Amino acid sequence: MIRIFIAAILFIMALPAAGRSEPDPRQRLASDDPAVRSEACLVLAEEGETAVDLLIPLLRDRSMLVRHSAALALARIGGEKVRAVFKDNLDSSSYDLRRSAALGLALTGEEETFALISPLLDDDSWEVRWAAAFALGEIRDRRALALLGPLAESDPHYDANRGEHPVREAARRSMRKIEGSVGWRKDYGKAREASAGDGRPLFLYFRKTGSPAASRFEAAVFGEEMVVDTAQRFRAVWLDHGRSPEAFEKYRVGKVPAVLFLTPEGEVRGRIEGALGPRELREEMLKRLEGEKNVRRLTARRRDDPSDLEAAWQLAEIYMERGQWPRALPLLDAIVEADPYNVSSLVDNARFARGYIRGMMGDYRESYRLLDRLLRDFPEFGNRAQALYCLGLSALRIGRAEEGSDILRRLIEEYPSGEPAAAAGVILDQIERRMDSADSG
């Protein structure tokens, strides 16, 4: 069943939005061929709201392909009526309607989707749990990590034919999607509320559909691991002029791309107009996150609110910069313990720092263990190049010469430019020279 379900999703998402043969999609809805009815659904999506009443009954079509085409078409149309239908179906006695509702809501991309879909992770139907896990990956809300983590570890459904736990795997895939994305929000007002609630500053990105400058900027910076990693520490808001003209007017943004940094209270703390490179943008982001690092101030923040993981991280960074490893380690341990599923986006950084510190203290075996586990758990880790370099060195130090060399070669292959690759190349040259010398001797 799960293979059919996945195949149906992939098939309908690949279908064109326009028909190929008969001009009237309404006639094709009566066809005996599920593929014809399915394509008709997607053609009707182009009509917009006038097609909603035609598509809603097809959520109960006898063909799964048609049911999911209808859900996708309705999601493309969007609007309050469509969302109301999906919301109602979340409580349906039909597991299939609950499943398609979860997928449809995820595709509408509205802010409230997380709260609506999350309860389905406890549904009696494993297929509904699968759909909910898949959907949470599509909406990229970091709060989902704390819910998907336990599901990825212990969902009970086992597919004996395929030899796997499909819900666990869906949860793992969604967690990887979330970890590898900025997690943009498009509702500025709700992002402000969330920022005020958890103290994360706001990162507002202003762009216009059809702007070549904005498109080039997005392609250059928002796929960079280090930018993604840093942006996750903000409330990141994607503001397109077509959808949010009032935000452009409020902050007097006339040129795109543009970035504004705001405190949780709404005070503007920085403005960038025009494109920056990924390294420069990240530096600007870090300035707004960290401000003036001060041990006394950060210690007071930690004392007032032990759950303030950002303060713990900044304090640990100060101690690491000073080489005060024993003072940094307890803070890093506290971050990892408090946030096992990395909702804060600081845990991967803290785990890397622990591995780095162990190497600096000469405990290369523990450094190897920590870094190897980090890269397995967080393959999209923002500082992956540096982590590979440290892992390779640790492997060499504990006598895993071949593995260490392979790791350094992988680093150079994945990240050919930059300091870690240059340093790895020097080490590999030294190893090769020693081997040549030993062979000639």
DRENVO-790509 format. One line per field, with one value per residue (C-alpha): residue in three letters; y, z, x. Coordinates in pm, 1 decimal. Example, Ala and Ser with C-alpha at 12.3 -4.5 7.8 and 13.67 -1.06 7.14 Angstrom:
! residues 2
residu: [Ala,Ser]
y: [-450.0,-106.0]
z: [780.0,714.0]
x: [1230.0,1367.0]
This chain:
! residues 441
residu: [Met,Ile,Arg,Ile,Phe,Ile,Ala,Ala,Ile,Leu,Phe,Ile,Met,Ala,Leu,Pro,Ala,Ala,Gly,Arg,Ser,Glu,Pro,Asp,Pro,Arg,Gln,Arg,Leu,Ala,Ser,Asp,Asp,Pro,Ala,Val,Arg,Ser,Glu,Ala,Cys,Leu,Val,Leu,Ala,Glu,Glu,Gly,Glu,Thr,Ala,Val,Asp,Leu,Leu,Ile,Pro,Leu,Leu,Arg,Asp,Arg,Ser,Met,Leu,Val,Arg,His,Ser,Ala,Ala,Leu,Ala,Leu,Ala,Arg,Ile,Gly,Gly,Glu,Lys,Val,Arg,Ala,Val,Phe,Lys,Asp,Asn,Leu,Asp,Ser,Ser,Ser,Tyr,Asp,Leu,Arg,Arg,Ser,Ala,Ala,Leu,Gly,Leu,Ala,Leu,Thr,Gly,Glu,Glu,Glu,Thr,Phe,Ala,Leu,Ile,Ser,Pro,Leu,Leu,Asp,Asp,Asp,Ser,Trp,Glu,Val,Arg,Trp,Ala,Ala,Ala,Phe,Ala,Leu,Gly,Glu,Ile,Arg,Asp,Arg,Arg,Ala,Leu,Ala,Leu,Leu,Gly,Pro,Leu,Ala,Glu,Ser,Asp,Pro,His,Tyr,Asp,Ala,Asn,Arg,Gly,Glu,His,Pro,Val,Arg,Glu,Ala,Ala,Arg,Arg,Ser,Met,Arg,Lys,Ile,Glu,Gly,Ser,Val,Gly,Trp,Arg,Lys,Asp,Tyr,Gly,Lys,Ala,Arg,Glu,Ala,Ser,Ala,Gly,Asp,Gly,Arg,Pro,Leu,Phe,Leu,Tyr,Phe,Arg,Lys,Thr,Gly,Ser,Pro,Ala,Ala,Ser,Arg,Phe,Glu,Ala,Ala,Val,Phe,Gly,Glu,Glu,Met,Val,Val,Asp,Thr,Ala,Gln,Arg,Phe,Arg,Ala,Val,Trp,Leu,Asp,His,Gly,Arg,Ser,Pro,Glu,Ala,Phe,Glu,Lys,Tyr,Arg,Val,Gly,Lys,Val,Pro,Ala,Val,Leu,Phe,Leu,Thr,Pro,Glu,Gly,Glu,Val,Arg,Gly,Arg,Ile,Glu,Gly,Ala,Leu,Gly,Pro,Arg,Glu,Leu,Arg,Glu,Glu,Met,Leu,Lys,Arg,Leu,Glu,Gly,Glu,Lys,Asn,Val,Arg,Arg,Leu,Thr,Ala,Arg,Arg,Arg,Asp,Asp,Pro,Ser,Asp,Leu,Glu,Ala,Ala,Trp,Gln,Leu,Ala,Glu,Ile,Tyr,Met,Glu,Arg,Gly,Gln,Trp,Pro,Arg,Ala,Leu,Pro,Leu,Leu,Asp,Ala,Ile,Val,Glu,Ala,Asp,Pro,Tyr,Asn,Val,Ser,Ser,Leu,Val,Asp,Asn,Ala,Arg,Phe,Ala,Arg,Gly,Tyr,Ile,Arg,Gly,Met,Met,Gly,Asp,Tyr,Arg,Glu,Ser,Tyr,Arg,Leu,Leu,Asp,Arg,Leu,Leu,Arg,Asp,Phe,Pro,Glu,Phe,Gly,Asn,Arg,Ala,Gln,Ala,Leu,Tyr,Cys,Leu,Gly,Leu,Ser,Ala,Leu,Arg,Ile,Gly,Arg,Ala,Glu,Glu,Gly,Ser,Asp,Ile,Leu,Arg,Arg,Leu,Ile,Glu,Glu,Tyr,Pro,Ser,Gly,Glu,Pro,Ala,Ala,Ala,Ala,Gly,Val,Ile,Leu,Asp,Gln,Ile,Glu,Arg,Arg,Met,Asp,Ser,Ala,Asp,Ser,Gly]
y: [0.0,248.2,194.7,270.4,575.8,718.2,640.0,822.7,1132.0,1136.3,1074.2,1350.7,1602.5,1528.4,1572.8,1893.8,2165.0,2174.2,1900.0,1726.8,1618.8,1690.1,2060.4,2031.8,1884.3,1853.8,1586.2,1398.9,1382.1,1123.6,904.8,541.1,586.9,704.6,865.7,1080.1,1185.3,1256.6,1484.4,1659.1,1746.4,1919.5,2106.6,2231.7,2369.3,2634.5,2764.3,2862.3,2900.0,2817.5,2458.1,2396.7,2255.8,2017.6,1888.6,1836.8,1525.2,1368.1,1347.0,1036.7,897.1,518.9,565.9,664.5,841.1,1060.4,1126.8,1256.6,1451.9,1622.5,1702.4,1844.7,2050.2,2193.2,2274.9,2461.1,2667.3,2733.4,2977.9,2958.7,2722.7,2468.1,2489.7,2447.5,2124.7,1988.6,2088.1,1910.7,1599.1,1583.0,1447.6,1216.9,851.7,773.7,728.5,816.5,1154.4,1225.7,1130.9,1349.5,1636.1,1631.7,1639.2,1906.1,2135.8,2103.2,2213.2,2525.8,2653.0,2843.7,2917.7,2729.0,2400.4,2272.8,2280.8,2115.5,1827.4,1744.7,1551.3,1305.7,1171.9,975.1,850.2,484.3,443.9,409.9,555.7,872.9,891.4,849.3,1133.1,1359.0,1291.8,1358.2,1677.9,1818.7,1786.0,1992.2,2285.7,2301.5,2408.0,2331.7,2264.9,1943.0,1801.8,1731.5,1533.3,1357.7,1244.5,998.0,880.0,810.1,597.7,399.6,402.2,43.9,-25.9,-271.1,-362.9,-726.4,-736.5,-449.6,-514.4,-160.2,77.6,320.1,579.5,591.3,641.1,918.5,1091.4,1064.1,1206.3,1496.9,1568.6,1584.3,1824.2,2050.6,2045.0,2132.6,2432.7,2785.8,2720.2,3036.0,3179.1,3405.2,3556.0,3847.5,3904.3,3547.1,3544.3,3854.8,3678.8,3372.5,3589.5,3770.2,3434.4,3264.8,3560.3,3477.4,3784.9,3831.0,3795.1,3959.8,3889.0,4119.0,4012.2,4050.0,3772.6,3815.4,4014.6,3879.0,4035.0,3862.2,3529.3,3544.6,3635.0,3347.9,3095.6,3219.6,3234.5,3041.2,2704.9,2758.8,2533.1,2795.6,3054.6,2801.7,2697.0,3057.4,3159.1,2880.5,3073.8,3354.8,3371.8,3390.9,3555.4,3546.8,3862.0,3885.3,4219.1,4056.0,3899.4,4146.4,4499.4,4647.6,4517.6,4689.0,5013.8,4980.3,4934.9,5158.6,4888.5,5003.7,4790.3,4411.7,4194.0,4347.9,4211.0,4361.5,4238.6,4303.2,4239.5,4033.5,4368.7,4483.2,4727.1,4741.4,4651.0,4630.0,4677.2,4539.9,4656.2,4477.0,4143.7,4008.4,3692.0,3403.4,3468.7,3839.3,3772.3,3518.3,3764.5,4023.3,3765.5,3667.2,4031.8,4065.3,3735.8,3782.9,4156.9,4238.1,3909.7,3961.3,3687.0,3873.8,3956.6,3606.4,3442.8,3660.1,3552.7,3189.1,3240.1,3414.6,3158.4,2823.3,2733.2,3018.8,2798.3,3088.8,3246.6,2912.2,2882.2,3236.2,3189.0,2860.6,3035.2,3292.8,3020.6,2833.8,3148.8,3180.5,2815.0,2754.9,2411.1,2284.0,2589.0,2547.1,2174.7,2187.7,2454.5,2246.0,1938.4,2138.6,2240.2,1882.6,1746.4,2014.3,1986.7,1628.8,1694.7,2025.9,2248.6,2536.6,2465.1,2486.9,2119.9,2027.8,2320.6,2217.5,1857.8,1969.9,2195.0,1902.5,1689.2,1975.6,2040.3,1673.5,1680.5,1997.0,1829.1,1529.6,1281.6,1187.7,867.2,1051.6,1329.6,1072.3,912.2,1241.4,1380.7,1057.5,1041.9,1410.4,1369.3,1060.8,1237.5,1574.6,1520.2,1876.3,2031.0,2386.4,2355.2,2016.6,2100.1,2178.1,1872.1,1646.2,1798.8,1738.5,1387.6,1304.4,1430.2,1233.0,917.9,963.7,1023.4,698.9,489.4,476.0,601.8,479.1,598.3,934.6,986.8,891.0,1143.8,1421.8,1331.9,1342.6,1686.8,1814.2,1661.2,1808.9,2145.5,2209.8,2572.3,2711.3,2664.0,2309.6,2173.4,2352.8,2216.7,1866.1,1882.1,1965.9,1671.6,1429.5,1549.0,1484.8,1136.1,1056.9,1180.9,966.7,664.0,729.3,769.4,443.9,259.6,391.6,303.1]
z: [0.0,86.2,-254.4,-427.3,-208.2,-280.6,-649.5,-658.3,-499.2,-737.7,-1038.0,-969.1,-881.6,-1214.3,-1420.8,-1624.1,-1512.9,-1854.9,-2038.3,-2353.4,-2536.2,-2449.8,-2398.6,-2111.8,-1791.8,-1644.0,-1901.0,-1818.0,-1449.6,-1557.0,-1735.5,-1632.5,-1655.6,-1322.9,-1503.7,-1708.8,-1399.5,-1219.1,-1492.5,-1511.4,-1142.9,-1203.2,-1505.8,-1295.1,-1042.5,-1300.9,-1283.8,-921.5,-675.7,-929.4,-941.1,-565.1,-546.7,-834.0,-671.6,-313.8,-392.1,-564.0,-230.7,-191.0,-540.6,-569.3,-707.7,-475.9,-765.9,-821.7,-449.3,-416.9,-743.1,-607.4,-282.2,-470.8,-698.0,-400.5,-227.4,-538.1,-534.7,-161.8,18.0,327.3,181.6,83.5,419.8,595.0,400.9,488.0,852.8,872.7,717.9,986.3,1216.0,958.3,1039.8,704.8,744.1,376.1,420.1,724.1,523.4,222.1,454.3,613.0,273.9,138.6,435.8,410.8,47.7,127.0,327.8,593.5,935.5,1141.5,960.1,1220.1,1499.6,1279.5,1152.8,1464.2,1644.1,1351.6,1451.7,1717.4,1476.7,1496.4,1123.7,1034.0,691.2,852.2,1075.7,762.3,587.2,892.8,920.8,547.8,570.0,861.8,653.6,379.8,606.5,752.2,1104.9,1351.5,1629.9,1445.4,1525.3,1885.5,1763.7,1469.0,1670.8,1894.4,1595.8,1400.5,1688.2,1796.8,1564.1,1594.2,1238.7,1054.9,688.1,674.0,294.4,263.5,584.7,717.0,943.2,689.4,942.5,1107.1,771.3,676.4,1006.0,946.0,595.0,722.1,996.5,736.7,527.6,824.8,929.7,576.9,528.7,664.3,764.8,616.3,744.8,529.1,787.8,942.4,1220.4,1345.5,1318.8,1540.1,1796.0,1793.0,1825.4,2125.7,2279.9,2249.9,2224.3,1881.9,1672.4,1334.2,996.7,735.2,371.3,116.2,-247.3,-557.0,-784.0,-1120.8,-985.1,-1141.0,-861.2,-590.5,-773.7,-811.8,-444.9,-329.4,-545.2,-419.7,-44.1,75.6,-31.7,159.9,464.9,694.3,601.4,655.4,989.5,1113.7,977.3,1180.2,1495.8,1385.1,1305.7,929.7,728.7,347.3,232.7,-133.7,-246.6,-417.8,-92.5,170.3,20.4,361.0,504.4,225.2,302.4,679.2,657.3,351.7,138.7,-219.4,-349.6,-350.2,-231.9,114.2,466.3,796.8,1142.9,1424.2,1796.6,1944.4,2047.7,1685.1,1694.4,1370.7,1446.5,1095.2,728.5,413.6,70.2,-227.7,-257.2,-33.7,-65.1,171.5,394.5,429.5,496.3,764.8,935.8,941.7,1083.8,1360.3,1459.1,1517.2,1701.7,1935.7,1976.4,2231.4,2396.3,2766.8,3025.0,3301.8,3088.0,2947.2,3287.9,3421.5,3133.4,3209.1,3576.7,3507.3,3247.3,3245.4,2925.9,2737.2,2510.9,2293.0,2599.1,2687.2,2335.3,2326.0,2667.6,2556.1,2246.0,2463.7,2668.7,2351.4,2203.5,2523.5,2519.1,2847.2,2744.0,3090.1,3129.3,2786.0,2806.3,3076.5,2878.0,2560.8,2750.7,2886.9,2534.2,2405.6,2705.1,2698.3,2326.9,2200.7,1867.4,1788.5,1784.6,1884.8,1589.9,1840.8,1925.6,1610.8,1677.0,2040.8,1945.5,1695.7,1958.5,2202.6,1945.4,1858.4,2223.4,2291.0,2003.7,2135.0,2474.4,2314.1,2357.1,1989.1,2036.0,2200.4,1942.3,1663.8,1827.1,1878.7,1532.5,1352.4,1531.2,1459.9,1085.3,1084.3,1275.5,1100.2,744.0,655.2,943.0,851.8,949.6,782.8,612.5,943.7,1104.8,829.2,875.5,1251.8,1206.0,955.4,1190.5,1481.5,1270.3,1178.0,1541.5,1662.7,1395.4,1135.6,862.9,561.3,695.3,796.4,450.5,287.5,503.6,407.5,40.1,76.6,233.9,-62.3,-306.8,-135.0,-44.7,-285.1,-181.9,164.4,449.4,556.9,205.9,178.4,516.1,425.0,102.5,293.7,529.2,245.8,68.1,384.3,418.1,55.1,90.9,401.0,218.2,-79.0,153.7,331.8,-0.1,-127.2,202.5]
x: [0.0,274.7,439.1,110.4,61.8,407.8,376.1,43.9,194.0,490.4,269.9,20.7,291.1,459.9,146.2,118.3,-119.0,-287.1,-472.4,-358.4,-672.4,-1035.3,-1104.4,-1353.6,-1209.2,-1559.5,-1643.5,-1326.2,-1424.5,-1686.4,-1431.1,-1388.1,-1010.2,-859.1,-565.1,-803.6,-1000.4,-675.2,-544.3,-881.2,-849.5,-517.1,-650.2,-940.3,-692.2,-606.7,-963.5,-921.2,-1206.2,-1477.8,-1349.5,-1349.1,-1701.8,-1625.8,-1309.0,-1428.1,-1640.2,-1339.8,-1161.0,-1382.2,-1323.6,-1286.4,-931.9,-647.5,-477.5,-781.8,-827.5,-474.9,-495.7,-806.2,-626.0,-328.8,-553.7,-741.5,-412.8,-296.1,-614.7,-596.0,-821.0,-1034.6,-1295.4,-1029.8,-858.7,-1192.5,-1254.3,-911.1,-952.3,-1287.9,-1137.1,-866.8,-1138.9,-1296.5,-1361.2,-1194.1,-820.1,-778.4,-946.1,-730.2,-422.7,-506.4,-603.4,-258.4,-89.3,-323.3,-274.4,101.3,91.9,-111.7,184.8,-8.5,141.7,-116.6,-49.4,196.9,-61.0,-324.5,-111.8,91.5,-188.0,-201.6,139.5,-53.1,-321.9,-425.5,-357.9,8.2,-68.2,-202.7,105.9,319.4,135.8,165.6,538.5,582.1,374.3,572.2,884.9,721.2,635.2,991.3,888.6,1170.2,920.9,838.6,1183.3,1087.0,782.8,945.0,1246.3,1059.0,854.3,1173.0,1298.6,996.3,693.5,560.9,443.5,665.9,629.0,740.4,734.4,979.4,1165.7,1134.1,943.2,790.1,672.7,1013.9,1177.3,932.5,1008.1,1383.6,1351.9,1145.1,1395.5,1672.7,1463.7,1405.2,1770.3,1879.3,1650.6,1616.7,1256.4,1107.7,782.0,565.2,332.5,519.3,265.7,279.4,657.4,665.2,447.4,671.3,982.5,838.6,753.0,1092.0,1330.2,1470.0,1551.3,1386.8,1557.1,1336.3,1416.7,1250.0,1223.7,1006.7,889.2,1055.4,1351.3,1675.0,1882.4,1676.2,1685.6,2064.8,2105.7,1884.0,2068.4,2405.5,2342.0,2038.6,2176.9,2502.1,2521.7,2672.4,2408.1,2129.0,2277.4,2297.6,1956.6,1796.5,1884.3,1649.8,1283.2,1335.9,1057.0,1027.4,850.0,750.8,615.0,319.6,200.2,323.6,335.1,250.2,578.6,773.2,592.9,633.0,1009.9,1057.8,1213.2,1248.7,1531.9,1558.0,1711.1,1702.5,1746.9,1638.2,1733.0,1485.0,1489.9,1203.6,1055.4,1048.5,1339.7,1541.2,1903.4,2041.6,1957.9,2120.6,2008.5,2153.1,2331.2,2605.9,2810.5,2734.4,3036.3,2955.3,2587.9,2671.1,2904.5,2626.5,2386.3,2627.6,2674.9,2302.2,2277.4,2567.2,2606.1,2871.3,2969.0,3011.7,3067.0,2889.4,2585.8,2555.2,2604.1,2321.2,2099.1,2172.6,2101.1,1770.9,1665.2,1847.4,1659.0,1828.5,2040.5,2154.5,2318.2,2479.3,2621.0,2758.2,2917.4,3073.4,3210.0,3384.9,3552.4,3653.3,3805.8,4010.3,4111.4,3927.4,3803.5,3691.1,3465.2,3309.9,3232.0,2958.1,2773.2,2791.6,2673.8,2378.6,2272.5,2287.3,2096.2,1825.3,1748.7,1799.2,1625.3,1796.3,1489.8,1718.6,1954.0,2241.2,2284.9,2477.3,2710.6,2750.3,2825.4,3087.2,3244.8,3263.3,3444.0,3677.8,3761.3,3835.0,4080.5,4243.6,4277.7,4450.7,4165.5,4156.9,3962.4,3673.5,3702.6,3672.1,3369.2,3187.9,3258.2,3175.3,2839.8,2774.5,2817.2,2597.1,2319.5,2352.6,2475.4,2369.1,2565.7,2661.2,3028.3,3061.8,3392.1,3562.3,3403.6,3540.6,3885.5,3882.6,3744.2,4016.7,4287.9,4143.9,4132.1,4499.3,4591.7,4434.8,4603.2,4322.7,4555.6,4361.8,4028.5,4172.1,4320.3,3991.1,3804.4,4046.1,4010.9,3632.9,3666.0,3866.4,3619.1,3313.0,3465.8,3754.5,3799.3,3855.6,4099.7,3997.1,4057.7,4392.1,4506.0,4384.7,4585.7,4902.8,4852.8,4783.8,5100.1,5300.6,5153.3,5234.0,5591.9,5645.4,5507.7,5735.1,6031.4,5949.1,5915.7,6248.6,6419.7]
